[in-house]
Amino acid sequence: MCYHLIMERIAYIIPGFGHSPLRQRGYKAIGGFFERQGITPRYVLIDWHRKTPRTFTDFVRQFLKHHDGRKRQETYVLGFSYGATIAFLSATKIKPKALILCSLSPYFEEDMKNLKPSWIRWWRKHFKDSDYSFAAMAPRIRVKTYVVYGSKEHFSVAVRAKDARARIPRSSLRVSRGAEHKIHRREYLRTLERLIKTL
């Protein structure tokens, strides 16, 4: 007798720095977009202030505790801002079906020249692992990747997004017209709704 195993489809939603997907607006709406595609959303809780100086190694470890790694699972990972960095750094470990990198934070080695001095001082004060090279890591991402950013964000975010599109082999770029660095705004949500409909 032949049994057909049903592939479970899961989307992990990683919020931006200081955000909780259970409190900030927008993340639940994104979860609804996934549900309409038959994909179950799972909201990732990151303890952003658990220890200082902060490290993305710790943030990635927190995310991986949410990921159960079952074989009969089709996994999607969406992250916003620092959450997108966590998604990016996790991709080679969990090998999802697709990544959605929303406003990927421009805090890789190559980005420092594009940031305000005050931003760099804050970053180096609060983060211990601040020396990731995007150029070195991006070619290792072999999954389908969607890179999204808002047209009204700081230019450093646009530069990081365009560079990600150029360096990640299976990637495409979406610009949310009129969107700022606020994932809960309707311009950003509309872009994500259209994107998620294609999954």
Stockholm file with secondary structure:
# STOCKHOLM 1.0

chainA/1-199         MCYHLIMERIAYIIPGFGHSPLRQRGYKAIGGFFERQGITPRYVLIDWHRKTPRTFTDFVRQFLKHHDGRKRQETYVLGFSYGATIAFLSATKIKPKALILCSLSPYFEEDMKNLKPSWIRWWRKHFKDSDYSFAAMAPRIRVKTYVVYGSKEHFSVAVRAKDARARIPRSSLRVSRGAEHKIHRREYLRTLERLIKTL
#=GR chainA/1-199 SS CCCCCCCEEEEEEECCTTCCTTTSTTHHHHHHHHHTTTCEEEECCCCTTSSSSBCHHHHHHHHHHHCCCCTTEEEEEEEETHHHHHHHHHHHHHCCSEEEEESCCCCSGGGGGGSCHHHHHHHHHHBSCCCCCHHHHGGGCCSEEEEEEETTSCHHHHHHHHHHHHHSTTEEEEEETTCCSCTTSHHHHHHHHHHHTTC
#=GC SS_cons         CCCCCCCEEEEEEECCTTCCTTTSTTHHHHHHHHHTTTCEEEECCCCTTSSSSBCHHHHHHHHHHHCCCCTTEEEEEEEETHHHHHHHHHHHHHCCSEEEEESCCCCSGGGGGGSCHHHHHHHHHHBSCCCCCHHHHGGGCCSEEEEEEETTSCHHHHHHHHHHHHHSTTEEEEEETTCCSCTTSHHHHHHHHHHHTTC
//
